[in-house]
């Protein structure tokens, strides 16, 4: 019996090797998918941060214009 088994892979080992290969492929695809998700998240966050900077600049400009208008109105009212 032992001589017959030499050089052959037992059936249970063949199944294990196949499932191991599938598990490796599955793990590789999961790693790839997670990498793509991280890249997409980083790209999204960069866009959000850029939009936040634009919004903050616009708000600051609007406040500066408002402040000038209020000061102009006050100086016009006090001189008249």
Phi and psi in degrees as a GROMACS rama.xvg file:
@    title "Ramachandran Plot"
@    xaxis  label "Phi"
@    yaxis  label "Psi"
@TYPE xy
-64.8798  -36.8941  UNK-2
-67.7231  -33.952  UNK-3
-68.9746  -27.9428  UNK-4
-83.5744  -14.4566  UNK-5
-67.6806  130.841  UNK-6
84.5914  -2.29506  UNK-7
-117.426  153.19  UNK-8
-98.8318  125.938  UNK-9
-58.9837  153.525  UNK-10
-58.2692  -42.3317  UNK-11
-64.4873  -33.2984  UNK-12
-73.112  -34.0362  UNK-13
-62.5211  -44.46  UNK-14
-62.8526  -39.6538  UNK-15
-66.4725  -41.5273  UNK-16
-64.2393  -41.1783  UNK-17
-65.5046  -45.1447  UNK-18
-68.5595  -31.8316  UNK-19
-64.6418  -40.9036  UNK-20
-65.2511  -40.915  UNK-21
-64.7235  -39.9575  UNK-22
-63.855  -39.3748  UNK-23
-64.7409  -44.0209  UNK-24
-62.3118  -42.0324  UNK-25
-63.5078  -44.3637  UNK-26
-63.0232  -42.5275  UNK-27
-60.9803  -42.5812  UNK-28
-68.4533  -34.7152  UNK-29
-66.3097  -43.4609  UNK-30
-61.3608  -43.8028  UNK-31
-62.1633  -44.6542  UNK-32
-63.0147  -43.3283  UNK-33
-63.652  -38.184  UNK-34
-63.1309  -42.6606  UNK-35
-65.4267  -38.2395  UNK-36
-64.9936  -43.8493  UNK-37
-61.351  -41.2283  UNK-38
-64.6099  -42.5467  UNK-39
-65.2123  -40.649  UNK-40
-62.0251  -43.7553  UNK-41
-63.0318  -41.3276  UNK-42
-64.5446  -43.223  UNK-43
-62.3811  -46.8529  UNK-44
-62.7303  -36.5619  UNK-45
-63.0297  -41.2023  UNK-46
-66.3452  -41.2137  UNK-47
-63.4679  -44.1462  UNK-48
-63.803  -40.1923  UNK-49
-63.5793  -43.0925  UNK-50
-64.6056  -38.1689  UNK-51
-62.5637  -42.1293  UNK-52
-63.4798  -41.4869  UNK-53
-62.8379  -46.0861  UNK-54
-61.5531  -43.9045  UNK-55
-61.6861  -39.6689  UNK-56
-65.0822  -43.795  UNK-57
-64.6207  -40.1861  UNK-58
-64.4574  -42.8771  UNK-59
-62.466  -41.315  UNK-60
-64.4716  -41.3796  UNK-61
-64.1116  -41.445  UNK-62
-64.8521  -39.1406  UNK-63
-64.7745  -42.3246  UNK-64
-63.8192  -41.5312  UNK-65
-62.8453  -44.0422  UNK-66
-61.0401  -43.427  UNK-67
-62.7365  -41.6425  UNK-68
-65.2584  -41.6448  UNK-69
-64.8118  -44.4646  UNK-70
-64.3457  -39.2471  UNK-71
-65.5519  -39.9523  UNK-72
-66.1933  -40.5891  UNK-73
-66.9002  -43.6079  UNK-74
-69.5592  -32.6179  UNK-75
-70.27  -36.8173  UNK-76
-73.3587  -34.9856  UNK-77
-78.7034  -23.7694  UNK-78
-87.3676  -15.1711  UNK-79
